Amino acid sequence: MFVAALSTAAAAQLRTIPEDAKRGEIRHVEAMLVEIDGERQRLAPGAQIRDTSNRLIVPTAIPAGTQVRYLLDAQGMVVRVWVLTPEEEKR
């Protein structure tokens, strides 16, 4: 159990969000559809959503109104999402 706690802390410390990731407010709409800053967008197949501890979460686990950084794929679908910590929100 102690090892699991250390690995979670280590993962959070290694969190890297690309500089070109856009910022927005997200909410889950249905299935693979989210709304970012009021605009509905489709999640790409295999999209990854990471919570503040850098764990993968399902779209339905995104709290409405959450501040995120995200990347789009070549087709304009959301492919990566990082839920921001309070510290990341300030930056």
C-alpha positions as CSV (number, residue, x, y, z in Angstrom):
1,M,0.0,0.0,0.0
2,F,2.9,2.4,0.8
3,V,4.4,1.7,-2.7
4,A,1.1,2.6,-4.3
5,A,1.0,5.9,-2.5
6,L,4.6,6.7,-3.6
7,S,3.9,5.8,-7.2
8,T,0.8,8.1,-7.2
9,A,2.8,10.9,-5.8
10,A,5.6,10.3,-8.3
11,A,3.1,10.3,-11.2
12,A,1.7,13.6,-10.1
13,Q,5.2,15.1,-10.0
14,L,6.0,13.9,-13.5
15,R,2.9,15.5,-15.0
16,T,3.7,17.4,-18.2
17,I,1.2,19.4,-20.1
18,P,2.3,20.5,-23.5
19,E,2.7,24.3,-24.0
20,D,0.4,24.3,-27.0
21,A,-2.5,22.7,-25.1
22,K,-5.5,25.0,-25.1
23,R,-7.2,26.1,-22.0
24,G,-11.0,25.8,-21.4
25,E,-13.9,24.9,-19.2
26,I,-15.3,21.4,-19.8
27,R,-18.4,19.4,-19.1
28,H,-19.5,16.0,-20.2
29,V,-22.6,16.0,-22.5
30,E,-23.1,12.4,-23.5
31,A,-21.1,9.3,-24.6
32,M,-18.1,10.7,-26.4
33,L,-19.3,14.3,-26.5
34,V,-18.1,17.1,-24.3
35,E,-18.6,20.8,-24.2
36,I,-15.6,23.1,-24.0
37,D,-16.3,26.8,-23.4
38,G,-19.8,26.3,-24.6
39,E,-18.8,24.5,-27.9
40,R,-19.7,20.9,-28.3
41,Q,-16.7,18.7,-29.3
42,R,-16.3,15.0,-29.9
43,L,-13.7,13.0,-28.1
44,A,-11.3,11.2,-30.4
45,P,-11.2,7.3,-30.3
46,G,-8.7,6.5,-27.5
47,A,-8.9,10.0,-26.0
48,Q,-7.2,10.3,-22.6
49,I,-8.6,12.4,-19.8
50,R,-6.3,12.8,-16.8
51,D,-7.5,14.0,-13.4
52,T,-5.5,16.3,-11.1
53,S,-3.5,13.2,-9.8
54,N,-2.7,12.3,-13.5
55,R,-4.9,9.2,-13.4
56,L,-7.0,8.3,-16.4
57,I,-10.7,8.9,-15.9
58,V,-13.8,8.3,-18.0
59,P,-15.7,11.3,-19.5
60,T,-18.6,10.9,-17.1
61,A,-16.2,11.5,-14.2
62,I,-15.4,15.1,-15.3
63,P,-17.1,17.5,-12.9
64,A,-19.1,20.2,-14.8
65,G,-17.3,23.5,-15.1
66,T,-13.8,22.0,-14.6
67,Q,-10.9,24.0,-15.9
68,V,-8.7,21.9,-18.2
69,R,-6.0,22.1,-20.9
70,Y,-6.6,20.0,-24.0
71,L,-5.2,19.0,-27.3
72,L,-7.1,18.4,-30.6
73,D,-6.1,15.7,-33.2
74,A,-5.7,16.3,-36.9
75,Q,-9.5,15.9,-37.4
76,G,-10.3,18.5,-34.7
77,M,-11.4,16.0,-32.1
78,V,-10.3,16.2,-28.5
79,V,-7.6,13.7,-28.0
80,R,-5.9,14.7,-24.6
81,V,-7.4,16.5,-21.6
82,W,-5.7,17.4,-18.3
83,V,-7.9,18.5,-15.4
84,L,-6.0,21.4,-13.8
85,T,-5.0,21.6,-10.2
86,P,-5.5,24.9,-8.4
87,E,-1.8,25.6,-8.8
88,E,-2.0,24.9,-12.6
89,E,-5.1,27.1,-12.9
90,K,-3.1,30.1,-11.5
91,R,-0.4,29.7,-14.1
